[in-house]
């Protein structure tokens, strides 16, 4: 029995009823339903926008009876059949609770609406974990990297990408964007998690160049530049859909409850081996860039559908 299901998945299963078991992990499995990925597993890493969730014991039983490349058929949108020749298994979704999370962009009007910027940086600093890209938070926040440091190239690429995203220089976006896509080991490379963080801030603030989303979408749809799993996360993020852990952190940023924010950020930082800290690194860079450019969004700063920026760099944090 599936316990929870993203609200959009039943419609997807109606359109793509035939697929296969893509990959199997301790906390769940991935299904490839034609060109769409669905995660079936626990909520250890959050409720994901392409997820069907259940308890650890149910996941263990499901993993026992299936193997990679087994055919999967949605007999109905709420009934998945795993067609293992010896152990056919049915996953009943009829009683699963739908979920859907949205970043509350309506709460944001200017950088001043981000109530917990300093707290965000302090928690990441004291967390004591280097990012998957090899960047140490204390040196990053102190601007302590030098050209002969191994991580300097990453720092420069983050600066170049954020400067491009907060300007009208559309042509300057693609090169640093490609630097991060697929960078690092694992099913969700650290560079992709970093980009998820940028996209989450963009969803909240609408601050970045409008070309950001279509450029990234084109690369993902036309090139095998990252893993299938990471591609699924990125494509959903391009449509404003993130895990509940990310969504709750961004929403808590524009709420005055400091204790709630700290709890939500801590839960995000615990995600995966380094996915949480890498996503936080993306969020931090985006926030710091907004502060550098003193970006303020008002009802009058969009003319002809184009965003205009007060591009006067200020001090860092």
N, C-alpha and C positions, 0 to 999 in steps of 0.2 A: 504494500500500500504506500503510495506517495503521500507525504504529509503536507508539503507546500509546493506550489508551482508558480512560476512567474506568470502574471496575468496574460502575457502575449503568446505563450507557448502553445495553447490549444489551437489557436488560429494557424500557427506555423505548422503544427502536426497535420492539420487538415490539408495544407498546401503541399507538404513534403512528407508523405506517409511512409516512405520506404527508406531505410538507411542501414547502418552497420555500427558495430561497436568499434569506436575509434581507438580508445586507449583505456587502460585500467590502472587505478591508483589505490592507495590505502583508504583514502577518504571518499572515493567515488569512481565513476567512470564517465567517459565522454562518448557521446553518440554523434556520428556524422549523418545527418538527415539531408542527403544531397549536399548542398554547399553551406548548410547551417550546422553549427555545433550546439549540442545540448549537454549540459552537465547534470548527472544524476548522482547525488551524494549528500554528505553531511553539510552542516553550516559552519564547519570549523573556520573556513576562510571567508565567511559571510554568505549572505544570500545574493546570488549572482543573477544578472538580467537574462541569462539563458539557462536558469537552474530549475531542477526538480529536486526537492530536498526531503531527506528522511533520516532516521536515527542510525547510529553506528552499527547496531546489530542487523538492521535491515540491509544496510549496505554490504556488510560482511556476507550475508546469505546470498545476495545478488551476485557479488563478485565470485562466489564459490561455483555458481552454476553457469557462468558465461566465459567466453574467451574473445580475444580480439578478432575482428572481422566477422563475428556472428551477425547474421541478418537480423534487423529489427524492423517490425512493421507496426504502424499505428492502425490497428483494426478499426478503432474509432478515435477521435481526438483525446479521449480520456482512458484509452486502453492500449498499452504498448506490449507487444509480444516479442520476446527474444527467442529466435528460432534455432536454438542449439539442437543438433540432431538427437542427443540423448536426454538432455534436460531442458525442455522448453519451459520458459518462465514468463508469467504475465505480470506486468506492473500496472496496477489499478490506480488511476488518477482521479476517479470520480468523486472521492471525498477529500481531495487535496485542497488546502486553503490557498486561494490566489494571493499573491503579494505584488506590490509595485512601489518603487521608491523614486521620488523626484527631488532634484536639487531646487531649493526655493529661491529662484532668481528674483522673484518679485520683492524679496526682502532687501535686496542690494541696490543702493543708488550711488554710493561713492565708497572710496577706500575707508572712510571713517566708519562705515558700517561693519567692518571686520574688527570685532571687539577683542580678539584673543591672539593677535599677531605675535606679541612678545612671549606670551605663554606657549604658543606653538613652538617657537624656536628654542625656548628653554627646555621644554620637554624632550624635543628631539636631541638636543645637546646632551642632556643628562641620561638619555637612553643608553648611550655608550656603545652604539653599534655603527660600524662603518657601513656605508651604502654598498650595494652590490656593484656599483661602478667604481668602488675603491676610494670614494671621497669621505674624509673624516669631517664630522660636523664642526668640531672646534676650529679647525683650520679654514673650513669653508666660511663660517660665519665671521671669522677674523680677517678674511681676505688674505690668508697667509700662504697661498700657493704661489710658487715662482716658476718661471719658464723651464727650469731644469727638473722640476718635479714630474713624476710619472703621471699624476692625475691632472696636471695643468691643462692638457689638451681637452679633457672633459669639461673643466671649468670654463675654458674659453668657448667651447661649443655651446654650453648652456647660455652664456652671455650673448653670443651671437644670435642664437635662436630667439631668446626673449627680446633682444633689441629689434630683430626683424618683425616679431609678432606685434610689437608695440610701435610700429612705424608703417609707412605706406610702401616700404620696399618689399613688394611681393616676391621679387626674384631672389631675395636674400633668405627666404624661408626654407627652401627645399634642401640645400646642402647640409646645414646643421640638423635638420629633421632626419635626414638619412643617417647621420652619424649615430643617432640613438636607436633607430629601428633595428630590432634583432640583436642589439649589443648585449652581450653577457650570456651566461649559461642558463639552462633550465627551460621549463615549458612556458614561462612568462619571463623573458629576459629583462634584466634590470632597466635597460634603456626604454623598453616599452612601458614598464611600470612608471617610470619617470614621466613619459608622455601622457599616461593616464592622469597623473596628478595635474599636469598643465591643462588638460581638457576639462577636468573637473572645475578648476578655477575659472576657466573660460565660460563654462556652463553657468556658473554663478554670476559672474561679473559682465560677461559679454565684452570684455576689454580687448581681446586680441583681434588682429587683422582678420577680416572675414574670409580671406583666402586660406587660412590655416586648415579648416575642415576639408574643403574640396581637394586641396593638394595632398593631404594625408590619405584621404579616401581613395584618390586615384592611384597612389603608390600601392596601397594595400590590395586593391582590386586587380591590379595589372602585373604585380611582381610577387614572387615567392621570397619575400624579404625577411620574414619572421616565422615563428611556429604557428601551427593551426590554432592552438589554444589562445595564444597571445593575439592573433589576428581577430578572433571572436571578441575578446575583451575590447580591443581598440575600435572595432566596427560598432559595437554597442555604445561605447563612449562617444563616438562621433554623432550618435543620435541622442546624446544626453542621458544614456542609461548606464549606471554604475552599480557596483555592489552596495549593499546597505551600509557597510562599514565606511566606505568613502562618502556616500551620500550624507550620512549622519554627521561626519566631521565637518563637511562644508556647510550644512545647515546649522550646526552648532556654532560656527564661526560668526554667524549673524544673529546669534541669540546671546543675551547677557549672562546666562547661567554658566559661570566659570567651572564649577564642579562637573556639570554635565559635559562640557567641552573636553575637559581633561580625561574623563572616562572614555569618551568616544575616540579621542586621539590615541589613547593607550591601547584600545582594542584594535585600531587600525595598525599600529606599529607591531603588534604581535602576529600579524598575518603572514603566513608562509615563512620561507627561510629568510628572504630579504624583501619580498614584494611590498610589505607594509612600509618599511623604511624608505624604499625606492619611490613609492608613490608619494610619501610625505616629502621627499626631496624635490619632487616635481612641484608639489603644492608650495613649498617654501620658496623655490626659485621664482614661481609666478607671482607670489605675494611680494617678494622683495623687488621684483621688476616694477610692479604697480607702484610701490613706494618710491623707487628711484625716479619714475616718470611723473610722480604726483598725479596719477590718473584720477580723474573725477568724471563719473558718468552723470549727465543730467538729461532732462527731456529735450534739450536743444543741441546735443552734441552729435546727433546723427543727421547728416544732410545728404539727401539723395541715396540713402542706404549705406553711406560710407561713415566709418568711425573716424573722428578727429581727436588727436592726442595733444596734450600739453607736454611735448617732448623736451623737457628741461631737466636733465638728470640731476638728482639731488643726492644726499648722503645715503649710504647703505645703512643697514640696521646697526 
